[in-house]
Amino acid sequence: MNGQNRNNIKIGAKVKIVLKADQRTGKLTEGTIMRLLTKSPSHPHGIKVMLEDGQVGRVQEILSN
């Protein structure tokens, strides 16, 4: 599943995100969602989330809900 639709993403889900600093390289960071930051129902670059460790990025891949 991709991370462009907000209704696919749940708090507590394991995901891979791209951090702002890694957008050029496309390096993905894995973690568990603590907060959803994007309010709109979808976003072409991925829904912005905060992970439990405080990192913020856009969801690229959903590993588990």
Predicted model as a PDB file, atoms N, CA, C, CB and O in Angstrom, pLDDT in the B-factor column:
MODEL        1                                                                  
ATOM      1  N   MET A   1       0.849  -1.190   0.000  1.00 72.00           N  
ATOM      2  CA  MET A   1       0.000   0.000   0.000  1.00 72.00           C  
ATOM      3  C   MET A   1       0.888   1.245   0.000  1.00 72.00           C  
ATOM      4  CB  MET A   1      -0.962   0.002   1.232  1.00 72.00           C  
ATOM      5  O   MET A   1       1.953   1.258   0.617  1.00 72.00           O  
ATOM      6  N   ASN A   2       0.451   2.261  -0.679  1.00 79.00           N  
ATOM      7  CA  ASN A   2       1.222   3.499  -0.659  1.00 79.00           C  
ATOM      8  C   ASN A   2       0.676   4.435   0.428  1.00 79.00           C  
ATOM      9  CB  ASN A   2       1.182   4.191  -2.050  1.00 79.00           C  
ATOM     10  O   ASN A   2      -0.399   4.199   0.980  1.00 79.00           O  
ATOM     11  N   GLY A   3       1.422   5.483   0.719  1.00 90.00           N  
ATOM     12  CA  GLY A   3       1.062   6.379   1.803  1.00 90.00           C  
ATOM     13  C   GLY A   3       0.439   7.681   1.353  1.00 90.00           C  
ATOM     14  O   GLY A   3       0.582   8.699   2.030  1.00 90.00           O  
ATOM     15  N   GLN A   4      -0.258   7.671   0.210  1.00 94.00           N  
ATOM     16  CA  GLN A   4      -0.830   8.912  -0.303  1.00 94.00           C  
ATOM     17  C   GLN A   4      -2.245   9.182   0.201  1.00 94.00           C  
ATOM     18  CB  GLN A   4      -0.835   8.879  -1.802  1.00 94.00           C  
ATOM     19  O   GLN A   4      -2.711  10.319   0.140  1.00 94.00           O  
ATOM     20  N   ASN A   5      -2.934   8.158   0.697  1.00 95.00           N  
ATOM     21  CA  ASN A   5      -4.300   8.346   1.184  1.00 95.00           C  
ATOM     22  C   ASN A   5      -4.330   8.240   2.702  1.00 95.00           C  
ATOM     23  CB  ASN A   5      -5.256   7.311   0.553  1.00 95.00           C  
ATOM     24  O   ASN A   5      -3.849   7.267   3.281  1.00 95.00           O  
ATOM     25  N   ARG A   6      -4.904   9.260   3.335  1.00 95.00           N  
ATOM     26  CA  ARG A   6      -4.920   9.343   4.796  1.00 95.00           C  
ATOM     27  C   ARG A   6      -5.702   8.193   5.426  1.00 95.00           C  
ATOM     28  CB  ARG A   6      -5.516  10.672   5.238  1.00 95.00           C  
ATOM     29  O   ARG A   6      -5.347   7.725   6.508  1.00 95.00           O  
ATOM     30  N   ASN A   7      -6.767   7.730   4.757  1.00 94.00           N  
ATOM     31  CA  ASN A   7      -7.591   6.668   5.347  1.00 94.00           C  
ATOM     32  C   ASN A   7      -6.876   5.316   5.377  1.00 94.00           C  
ATOM     33  CB  ASN A   7      -8.892   6.535   4.573  1.00 94.00           C  
ATOM     34  O   ASN A   7      -7.353   4.401   6.049  1.00 94.00           O  
ATOM     35  N   ASN A   8      -5.742   5.156   4.670  1.00 93.00           N  
ATOM     36  CA  ASN A   8      -4.952   3.922   4.725  1.00 93.00           C  
ATOM     37  C   ASN A   8      -3.998   3.895   5.914  1.00 93.00           C  
ATOM     38  CB  ASN A   8      -4.166   3.753   3.438  1.00 93.00           C  
ATOM     39  O   ASN A   8      -3.441   2.849   6.249  1.00 93.00           O  
ATOM     40  N   ILE A   9      -3.812   5.049   6.550  1.00 95.00           N  
ATOM     41  CA  ILE A   9      -2.761   5.202   7.557  1.00 95.00           C  
ATOM     42  C   ILE A   9      -3.380   5.332   8.943  1.00 95.00           C  
ATOM     43  CB  ILE A   9      -1.876   6.431   7.246  1.00 95.00           C  
ATOM     44  O   ILE A   9      -4.261   6.161   9.171  1.00 95.00           O  
ATOM     45  N   LYS A  10      -2.904   4.501   9.858  1.00 96.00           N  
ATOM     46  CA  LYS A  10      -3.435   4.485  11.224  1.00 96.00           C  
ATOM     47  C   LYS A  10      -2.304   4.733  12.217  1.00 96.00           C  
ATOM     48  CB  LYS A  10      -4.142   3.136  11.529  1.00 96.00           C  
ATOM     49  O   LYS A  10      -1.156   4.362  11.967  1.00 96.00           O  
ATOM     50  N   ILE A  11      -2.633   5.358  13.337  1.00 97.00           N  
ATOM     51  CA  ILE A  11      -1.663   5.530  14.416  1.00 97.00           C  
ATOM     52  C   ILE A  11      -1.271   4.143  14.921  1.00 97.00           C  
ATOM     53  CB  ILE A  11      -2.247   6.417  15.578  1.00 97.00           C  
ATOM     54  O   ILE A  11      -2.129   3.283  15.120  1.00 97.00           O  
ATOM     55  N   GLY A  12       0.019   3.934  15.126  1.00 97.00           N  
ATOM     56  CA  GLY A  12       0.523   2.634  15.574  1.00 97.00           C  
ATOM     57  C   GLY A  12       0.977   1.736  14.445  1.00 97.00           C  
ATOM     58  O   GLY A  12       1.550   0.674  14.691  1.00 97.00           O  
ATOM     59  N   ALA A  13       0.727   2.149  13.193  1.00 97.00           N  
ATOM     60  CA  ALA A  13       1.138   1.342  12.034  1.00 97.00           C  
ATOM     61  C   ALA A  13       2.645   1.457  11.823  1.00 97.00           C  
ATOM     62  CB  ALA A  13       0.379   1.789  10.753  1.00 97.00           C  
ATOM     63  O   ALA A  13       3.234   2.509  12.072  1.00 97.00           O  
ATOM     64  N   LYS A  14       3.266   0.369  11.361  1.00 97.00           N  
ATOM     65  CA  LYS A  14       4.678   0.402  10.985  1.00 97.00           C  
ATOM     66  C   LYS A  14       4.764   0.862   9.527  1.00 97.00           C  
ATOM     67  CB  LYS A  14       5.361  -1.010  11.181  1.00 97.00           C  
ATOM     68  O   LYS A  14       4.096   0.319   8.647  1.00 97.00           O  
ATOM     69  N   VAL A  15       5.600   1.875   9.296  1.00 97.00           N  
ATOM     70  CA  VAL A  15       5.713   2.468   7.960  1.00 97.00           C  
ATOM     71  C   VAL A  15       7.164   2.776   7.629  1.00 97.00           C  
ATOM     72  CB  VAL A  15       4.868   3.746   7.861  1.00 97.00           C  
ATOM     73  O   VAL A  15       8.042   2.747   8.492  1.00 97.00           O  
ATOM     74  N   LYS A  16       7.390   3.070   6.356  1.00 97.00           N  
ATOM     75  CA  LYS A  16       8.671   3.628   5.909  1.00 97.00           C  
ATOM     76  C   LYS A  16       8.377   5.034   5.421  1.00 97.00           C  
ATOM     77  CB  LYS A  16       9.349   2.744   4.773  1.00 97.00           C  
ATOM     78  O   LYS A  16       7.497   5.246   4.588  1.00 97.00           O  
ATOM     79  N   ILE A  17       9.132   6.002   5.955  1.00 97.00           N  
ATOM     80  CA  ILE A  17       8.944   7.400   5.564  1.00 97.00           C  
ATOM     81  C   ILE A  17      10.225   7.937   4.939  1.00 97.00           C  
ATOM     82  CB  ILE A  17       8.531   8.264   6.781  1.00 97.00           C  
ATOM     83  O   ILE A  17      11.309   7.382   5.120  1.00 97.00           O  
ATOM     84  N   VAL A  18      10.071   9.026   4.204  1.00 97.00           N  
ATOM     85  CA  VAL A  18      11.237   9.760   3.713  1.00 97.00           C  
ATOM     86  C   VAL A  18      11.291  11.068   4.502  1.00 97.00           C  
ATOM     87  CB  VAL A  18      11.159  10.022   2.140  1.00 97.00           C  
ATOM     88  O   VAL A  18      10.330  11.838   4.517  1.00 97.00           O  
ATOM     89  N   LEU A  19      12.430  11.304   5.157  1.00 97.00           N  
ATOM     90  CA  LEU A  19      12.635  12.533   5.913  1.00 97.00           C  
ATOM     91  C   LEU A  19      12.931  13.672   4.944  1.00 97.00           C  
ATOM     92  CB  LEU A  19      13.787  12.369   6.942  1.00 97.00           C  
ATOM     93  O   LEU A  19      13.379  13.435   3.822  1.00 97.00           O  
ATOM     94  N   LYS A  20      12.681  14.910   5.375  1.00 95.00           N  
ATOM     95  CA  LYS A  20      12.938  16.083   4.534  1.00 95.00           C  
ATOM     96  C   LYS A  20      14.394  16.091   4.049  1.00 95.00           C  
ATOM     97  CB  LYS A  20      12.623  17.386   5.313  1.00 95.00           C  
ATOM     98  O   LYS A  20      14.662  16.381   2.883  1.00 95.00           O  
ATOM     99  N   ALA A  21      15.317  15.776   4.937  1.00 95.00           N  
ATOM    100  CA  ALA A  21      16.745  15.785   4.588  1.00 95.00           C  
ATOM    101  C   ALA A  21      17.109  14.688   3.592  1.00 95.00           C  
ATOM    102  CB  ALA A  21      17.587  15.628   5.843  1.00 95.00           C  
ATOM    103  O   ALA A  21      18.117  14.796   2.893  1.00 95.00           O  
ATOM    104  N   ASP A  22      16.297  13.634   3.521  1.00 96.00           N  
ATOM    105  CA  ASP A  22      16.588  12.493   2.637  1.00 96.00           C  
ATOM    106  C   ASP A  22      15.780  12.506   1.349  1.00 96.00           C  
ATOM    107  CB  ASP A  22      16.327  11.204   3.366  1.00 96.00           C  
ATOM    108  O   ASP A  22      15.819  11.535   0.594  1.00 96.00           O  
ATOM    109  N   GLN A  23      15.043  13.591   1.077  1.00 94.00           N  
ATOM    110  CA  GLN A  23      14.186  13.610  -0.109  1.00 94.00           C  
ATOM    111  C   GLN A  23      14.983  13.487  -1.405  1.00 94.00           C  
ATOM    112  CB  GLN A  23      13.368  14.887  -0.135  1.00 94.00           C  
ATOM    113  O   GLN A  23      14.517  12.854  -2.352  1.00 94.00           O  
ATOM    114  N   ARG A  24      16.168  14.074  -1.464  1.00 95.00           N  
ATOM    115  CA  ARG A  24      16.985  13.995  -2.686  1.00 95.00           C  
ATOM    116  C   ARG A  24      17.486  12.572  -2.932  1.00 95.00           C  
ATOM    117  CB  ARG A  24      18.180  14.958  -2.593  1.00 95.00           C  
ATOM    118  O   ARG A  24      17.504  12.104  -4.070  1.00 95.00           O  
ATOM    119  N   THR A  25      17.893  11.886  -1.859  1.00 96.00           N  
ATOM    120  CA  THR A  25      18.447  10.539  -2.009  1.00 96.00           C  
ATOM    121  C   THR A  25      17.357   9.478  -2.037  1.00 96.00           C  
ATOM    122  CB  THR A  25      19.422  10.243  -0.879  1.00 96.00           C  
ATOM    123  O   THR A  25      17.543   8.413  -2.626  1.00 96.00           O  
ATOM    124  N   GLY A  26      16.218   9.760  -1.403  1.00 92.00           N  
ATOM    125  CA  GLY A  26      15.133   8.786  -1.340  1.00 92.00           C  
ATOM    126  C   GLY A  26      15.321   7.746  -0.249  1.00 92.00           C  
ATOM    127  O   GLY A  26      14.609   6.742  -0.216  1.00 92.00           O  
ATOM    128  N   LYS A  27      16.287   7.983   0.655  1.00 97.00           N  
ATOM    129  CA  LYS A  27      16.544   7.043   1.756  1.00 97.00           C  
ATOM    130  C   LYS A  27      15.319   6.962   2.658  1.00 97.00           C  
ATOM    131  CB  LYS A  27      17.793   7.475   2.577  1.00 97.00           C  
ATOM    132  O   LYS A  27      14.768   7.987   3.057  1.00 97.00           O  
ATOM    133  N   LEU A  28      14.890   5.729   2.982  1.00 97.00           N  
ATOM    134  CA  LEU A  28      13.693   5.537   3.793  1.00 97.00           C  
ATOM    135  C   LEU A  28      14.062   5.222   5.231  1.00 97.00           C  
ATOM    136  CB  LEU A  28      12.827   4.422   3.216  1.00 97.00           C  
ATOM    137  O   LEU A  28      15.069   4.568   5.502  1.00 97.00           O  
ATOM    138  N   THR A  29      13.221   5.701   6.156  1.00 97.00           N  
ATOM    139  CA  THR A  29      13.383   5.470   7.583  1.00 97.00           C  
ATOM    140  C   THR A  29      12.176   4.693   8.066  1.00 97.00           C  
ATOM    141  CB  THR A  29      13.548   6.808   8.369  1.00 97.00           C  
ATOM    142  O   THR A  29      11.041   5.067   7.769  1.00 97.00           O  
ATOM    143  N   GLU A  30      12.398   3.623   8.802  1.00 97.00           N  
ATOM    144  CA  GLU A  30      11.302   2.776   9.279  1.00 97.00           C  
ATOM    145  C   GLU A  30      10.940   3.162  10.707  1.00 97.00           C  
ATOM    146  CB  GLU A  30      11.688   1.274   9.203  1.00 97.00           C  
ATOM    147  O   GLU A  30      11.808   3.492  11.515  1.00 97.00           O  
ATOM    148  N   GLY A  31       9.634   3.115  11.006  1.00 98.00           N  
ATOM    149  CA  GLY A  31       9.196   3.422  12.361  1.00 98.00           C  
ATOM    150  C   GLY A  31       7.705   3.214  12.531  1.00 98.00           C  
ATOM    151  O   GLY A  31       7.008   2.764  11.621  1.00 98.00           O  
ATOM    152  N   THR A  32       7.233   3.558  13.728  1.00 98.00           N  
ATOM    153  CA  THR A  32       5.821   3.407  14.090  1.00 98.00           C  
ATOM    154  C   THR A  32       5.200   4.791  14.229  1.00 98.00           C  
ATOM    155  CB  THR A  32       5.660   2.589  15.414  1.00 98.00           C  
ATOM    156  O   THR A  32       5.781   5.676  14.857  1.00 98.00           O  
ATOM    157  N   ILE A  33       4.012   4.980  13.641  1.00 98.00           N  
ATOM    158  CA  ILE A  33       3.350   6.283  13.623  1.00 98.00           C  
ATOM    159  C   ILE A  33       2.820   6.652  15.010  1.00 98.00           C  
ATOM    160  CB  ILE A  33       2.202   6.283  12.602  1.00 98.00           C  
ATOM    161  O   ILE A  33       2.143   5.863  15.669  1.00 98.00           O  
ATOM    162  N   MET A  34       3.155   7.894  15.438  1.00 98.00           N  
ATOM    163  CA  MET A  34       2.625   8.440  16.676  1.00 98.00           C  
ATOM    164  C   MET A  34       1.518   9.462  16.383  1.00 98.00           C  
ATOM    165  CB  MET A  34       3.753   9.087  17.501  1.00 98.00           C  
ATOM    166  O   MET A  34       0.509   9.504  17.087  1.00 98.00           O  
ATOM    167  N   ARG A  35       1.711  10.294  15.329  1.00 97.00           N  
ATOM    168  CA  ARG A  35       0.729  11.328  14.980  1.00 97.00           C  
ATOM    169  C   ARG A  35       0.639  11.486  13.479  1.00 97.00           C  
ATOM    170  CB  ARG A  35       1.092  12.672  15.630  1.00 97.00           C  
ATOM    171  O   ARG A  35       1.631  11.346  12.763  1.00 97.00           O  
ATOM    172  N   LEU A  36      -0.591  11.787  12.999  1.00 97.00           N  
ATOM    173  CA  LEU A  36      -0.789  12.160  11.603  1.00 97.00           C  
ATOM    174  C   LEU A  36      -0.746  13.681  11.531  1.00 97.00           C  
ATOM    175  CB  LEU A  36      -2.148  11.593  11.034  1.00 97.00           C  
ATOM    176  O   LEU A  36      -1.454  14.351  12.282  1.00 97.00           O  
ATOM    177  N   LEU A  37       0.071  14.236  10.642  1.00 97.00           N  
ATOM    178  CA  LEU A  37       0.223  15.686  10.560  1.00 97.00           C  
ATOM    179  C   LEU A  37      -0.514  16.301   9.375  1.00 97.00           C  
ATOM    180  CB  LEU A  37       1.679  16.036  10.477  1.00 97.00           C  
ATOM    181  O   LEU A  37      -0.879  17.475   9.423  1.00 97.00           O  
ATOM    182  N   THR A  38      -0.740  15.531   8.313  1.00 96.00           N  
ATOM    183  CA  THR A  38      -1.470  16.033   7.146  1.00 96.00           C  
ATOM    184  C   THR A  38      -2.964  15.936   7.419  1.00 96.00           C  
ATOM    185  CB  THR A  38      -1.092  15.238   5.857  1.00 96.00           C  
ATOM    186  O   THR A  38      -3.463  14.879   7.804  1.00 96.00           O  
ATOM    187  N   LYS A  39      -3.680  17.046   7.220  1.00 96.00           N  
ATOM    188  CA  LYS A  39      -5.126  17.081   7.477  1.00 96.00           C  
ATOM    189  C   LYS A  39      -5.956  16.675   6.257  1.00 96.00           C  
ATOM    190  CB  LYS A  39      -5.533  18.474   7.925  1.00 96.00           C  
ATOM    191  O   LYS A  39      -7.066  16.163   6.406  1.00 96.00           O  
ATOM    192  N   SER A  40      -5.429  16.900   5.056  1.00 96.00           N  
ATOM    193  CA  SER A  40      -6.202  16.593   3.850  1.00 96.00           C  
ATOM    194  C   SER A  40      -6.309  15.080   3.644  1.00 96.00           C  
ATOM    195  CB  SER A  40      -5.556  17.254   2.613  1.00 96.00           C  
ATOM    196  O   SER A  40      -5.467  14.334   4.142  1.00 96.00           O  
ATOM    197  N   PRO A  41      -7.334  14.613   2.916  1.00 96.00           N  
ATOM    198  CA  PRO A  41      -7.543  13.174   2.735  1.00 96.00           C  
ATOM    199  C   PRO A  41      -6.465  12.485   1.899  1.00 96.00           C  
ATOM    200  CB  PRO A  41      -8.872  12.945   2.095  1.00 96.00           C  
ATOM    201  O   PRO A  41      -6.283  11.272   2.009  1.00 96.00           O  
ATOM    202  N   SER A  42      -5.745  13.245   1.063  1.00 95.00           N  
ATOM    203  CA  SER A  42      -4.658  12.646   0.278  1.00 95.00           C  
ATOM    204  C   SER A  42      -3.598  13.703  -0.019  1.00 95.00           C  
ATOM    205  CB  SER A  42      -5.201  12.030  -1.047  1.00 95.00           C  
ATOM    206  O   SER A  42      -3.855  14.904   0.060  1.00 95.00           O  
ATOM    207  N   HIS A  43      -2.399  13.227  -0.361  1.00 95.00           N  
ATOM    208  CA  HIS A  43      -1.306  14.127  -0.728  1.00 95.00           C  
ATOM    209  C   HIS A  43      -0.419  13.392  -1.727  1.00 95.00           C  
ATOM    210  CB  HIS A  43      -0.485  14.589   0.537  1.00 95.00           C  
ATOM    211  O   HIS A  43      -0.053  12.243  -1.482  1.00 95.00           O  
ATOM    212  N   PRO A  44      -0.062  14.023  -2.846  1.00 95.00           N  
ATOM    213  CA  PRO A  44       0.696  13.324  -3.903  1.00 95.00           C  
ATOM    214  C   PRO A  44       2.077  12.836  -3.469  1.00 95.00           C  
ATOM    215  CB  PRO A  44       0.857  14.234  -5.086  1.00 95.00           C  
ATOM    216  O   PRO A  44       2.596  11.885  -4.053  1.00 95.00           O  
ATOM    217  N   HIS A  45       2.687  13.464  -2.458  1.00 94.00           N  
ATOM    218  CA  HIS A  45       4.022  13.055  -2.020  1.00 94.00           C  
ATOM    219  C   HIS A  45       3.985  12.182  -0.771  1.00 94.00           C  
ATOM    220  CB  HIS A  45       4.876  14.276  -1.757  1.00 94.00           C  
ATOM    221  O   HIS A  45       5.033  11.795  -0.253  1.00 94.00           O  
ATOM    222  N   GLY A  46       2.799  11.873  -0.291  1.00 95.00           N  
ATOM    223  CA  GLY A  46       2.668  11.043   0.909  1.00 95.00           C  
ATOM    224  C   GLY A  46       2.142  11.848   2.080  1.00 95.00           C  
ATOM    225  O   GLY A  46       2.383  13.051   2.176  1.00 95.00           O  
ATOM    226  N   ILE A  47       1.430  11.185   2.963  1.00 97.00           N  
ATOM    227  CA  ILE A  47       0.875  11.824   4.154  1.00 97.00           C  
ATOM    228  C   ILE A  47       2.012  12.068   5.146  1.00 97.00           C  
ATOM    229  CB  ILE A  47      -0.256  10.946   4.797  1.00 97.00           C  
ATOM    230  O   ILE A  47       2.820  11.176   5.404  1.00 97.00           O  
ATOM    231  N   LYS A  48       2.069  13.284   5.700  1.00 97.00           N  
ATOM    232  CA  LYS A  48       3.125  13.618   6.656  1.00 97.00           C  
ATOM    233  C   LYS A  48       2.740  13.079   8.026  1.00 97.00           C  
ATOM    234  CB  LYS A  48       3.366  15.156   6.716  1.00 97.00           C  
ATOM    235  O   LYS A  48       1.619  13.279   8.494  1.00 97.00           O  
ATOM    236  N   VAL A  49       3.690  12.390   8.664  1.00 98.00           N  
ATOM    237  CA  VAL A  49       3.457  11.789   9.980  1.00 98.00           C  
ATOM    238  C   VAL A  49       4.647  12.052  10.899  1.00 98.00           C  
ATOM    239  CB  VAL A  49       3.203  10.268   9.850  1.00 98.00           C  
ATOM    240  O   VAL A  49       5.743  12.390  10.451  1.00 98.00           O  
ATOM    241  N   MET A  50       4.395  11.883  12.212  1.00 98.00           N  
ATOM    242  CA  MET A  50       5.472  11.893  13.195  1.00 98.00           C  
ATOM    243  C   MET A  50       5.605  10.484  13.747  1.00 98.00           C  
ATOM    244  CB  MET A  50       5.201  12.931  14.339  1.00 98.00           C  
ATOM    245  O   MET A  50       4.618   9.869  14.152  1.00 98.00           O  
ATOM    246  N   LEU A  51       6.833   9.975  13.761  1.00 98.00           N  
ATOM    247  CA  LEU A  51       7.094   8.650  14.312  1.00 98.00           C  
ATOM    248  C   LEU A  51       7.243   8.736  15.831  1.00 98.00           C  
ATOM    249  CB  LEU A  51       8.363   8.035  13.676  1.00 98.00           C  
ATOM    250  O   LEU A  51       7.378   9.824  16.392  1.00 98.00           O  
ATOM    251  N   GLU A  52       7.216   7.576  16.489  1.00 98.00           N  
ATOM    252  CA  GLU A  52       7.330   7.529  17.946  1.00 98.00           C  
ATOM    253  C   GLU A  52       8.637   8.125  18.455  1.00 98.00           C  
ATOM    254  CB  GLU A  52       7.208   6.104  18.424  1.00 98.00           C  
ATOM    255  O   GLU A  52       8.702   8.604  19.588  1.00 98.00           O  
ATOM    256  N   ASP A  53       9.685   8.100  17.623  1.00 97.00           N  
ATOM    257  CA  ASP A  53      10.976   8.669  18.036  1.00 97.00           C  
ATOM    258  C   ASP A  53      11.081  10.166  17.724  1.00 97.00           C  
ATOM    259  CB  ASP A  53      12.118   7.923  17.348  1.00 97.00           C  
ATOM    260  O   ASP A  53      12.132  10.772  17.936  1.00 97.00           O  
ATOM    261  N   GLY A  54       9.988  10.765  17.219  1.00 97.00           N  
ATOM    262  CA  GLY A  54       9.949  12.204  16.979  1.00 97.00           C  
ATOM    263  C   GLY A  54      10.318  12.632  15.577  1.00 97.00           C  
ATOM    264  O   GLY A  54      10.204  13.815  15.254  1.00 97.00           O  
ATOM    265  N   GLN A  55      10.759  11.710  14.725  1.00 98.00           N  
ATOM    266  CA  GLN A  55      11.114  12.068  13.352  1.00 98.00           C  
ATOM    267  C   GLN A  55       9.846  12.326  12.535  1.00 98.00           C  
ATOM    268  CB  GLN A  55      11.966  10.947  12.696  1.00 98.00           C  
ATOM    269  O   GLN A  55       8.829  11.655  12.713  1.00 98.00           O  
ATOM    270  N   VAL A  56       9.929  13.320  11.629  1.00 97.00           N  
ATOM    271  CA  VAL A  56       8.789  13.703  10.803  1.00 97.00           C  
ATOM    272  C   VAL A  56       9.141  13.488   9.342  1.00 97.00           C  
ATOM    273  CB  VAL A  56       8.380  15.178  11.058  1.00 97.00           C  
ATOM    274  O   VAL A  56      10.224  13.858   8.888  1.00 97.00           O  
ATOM    275  N   GLY A  57       8.204  12.879   8.607  1.00 97.00           N  
ATOM    276  CA  GLY A  57       8.414  12.661   7.183  1.00 97.00           C  
ATOM    277  C   GLY A  57       7.134  12.225   6.507  1.00 97.00           C  
ATOM    278  O   GLY A  57       6.079  12.122   7.134  1.00 97.00           O  
ATOM    279  N   ARG A  58       7.246  11.969   5.211  1.00 97.00           N  
ATOM    280  CA  ARG A  58       6.084  11.559   4.428  1.00 97.00           C  
ATOM    281  C   ARG A  58       6.108  10.048   4.191  1.00 97.00           C  
ATOM    282  CB  ARG A  58       6.043  12.314   3.082  1.00 97.00           C  
ATOM    283  O   ARG A  58       7.146   9.477   3.856  1.00 97.00           O  
ATOM    284  N   VAL A  59       4.944   9.411   4.370  1.00 97.00           N  
ATOM    285  CA  VAL A  59       4.834   7.957   4.252  1.00 97.00           C  
ATOM    286  C   VAL A  59       5.032   7.547   2.794  1.00 97.00           C  
ATOM    287  CB  VAL A  59       3.457   7.461   4.780  1.00 97.00           C  
ATOM    288  O   VAL A  59       4.376   8.067   1.891  1.00 97.00           O  
ATOM    289  N   GLN A  60       5.948   6.604   2.588  1.00 96.00           N  
ATOM    290  CA  GLN A  60       6.199   6.036   1.269  1.00 96.00           C  
ATOM    291  C   GLN A  60       5.664   4.626   1.159  1.00 96.00           C  
ATOM    292  CB  GLN A  60       7.677   6.047   0.963  1.00 96.00           C  
ATOM    293  O   GLN A  60       5.235   4.195   0.089  1.00 96.00           O  
ATOM    294  N   GLU A  61       5.691   3.902   2.282  1.00 95.00           N  
ATOM    295  CA  GLU A  61       5.294   2.495   2.290  1.00 95.00           C  
ATOM    296  C   GLU A  61       4.639   2.172   3.619  1.00 95.00           C  
ATOM    297  CB  GLU A  61       6.510   1.566   2.038  1.00 95.00           C  
ATOM    298  O   GLU A  61       5.109   2.605   4.671  1.00 95.00           O  
ATOM    299  N   ILE A  62       3.551   1.408   3.575  1.00 96.00           N  
ATOM    300  CA  ILE A  62       2.900   0.943   4.793  1.00 96.00           C  
ATOM    301  C   ILE A  62       3.271  -0.528   4.961  1.00 96.00           C  
ATOM    302  CB  ILE A  62       1.330   1.147   4.736  1.00 96.00           C  
ATOM    303  O   ILE A  62       2.978  -1.352   4.095  1.00 96.00           O  
ATOM    304  N   LEU A  63       3.918  -0.850   6.083  1.00 95.00           N  
ATOM    305  CA  LEU A  63       4.363  -2.226   6.323  1.00 95.00           C  
ATOM    306  C   LEU A  63       3.274  -3.040   7.026  1.00 95.00           C  
ATOM    307  CB  LEU A  63       5.655  -2.233   7.163  1.00 95.00           C  
ATOM    308  O   LEU A  63       3.024  -4.188   6.659  1.00 95.00           O  
ATOM    309  N   SER A  64       2.626  -2.447   8.036  1.00 88.00           N  
ATOM    310  CA  SER A  64       1.513  -3.119   8.733  1.00 88.00           C  
ATOM    311  C   SER A  64       0.604  -2.084   9.372  1.00 88.00           C  
ATOM    312  CB  SER A  64       2.042  -4.105   9.812  1.00 88.00           C  
ATOM    313  O   SER A  64       1.058  -1.018   9.785  1.00 88.00           O  
ATOM    314  N   ASN A  65      -0.697  -2.407   9.451  1.00 75.00           N  
ATOM    315  CA  ASN A  65      -1.661  -1.478  10.054  1.00 75.00           C  
ATOM    316  C   ASN A  65      -1.896  -1.812  11.475  1.00 75.00           C  
ATOM    317  CB  ASN A  65      -2.968  -1.484   9.313  1.00 75.00           C  
ATOM    318  O   ASN A  65      -2.677  -1.138  12.146  1.00 75.00           O  
TER     319      ASN A  65                                                      
ENDMDL                                                                          
END                                                                             
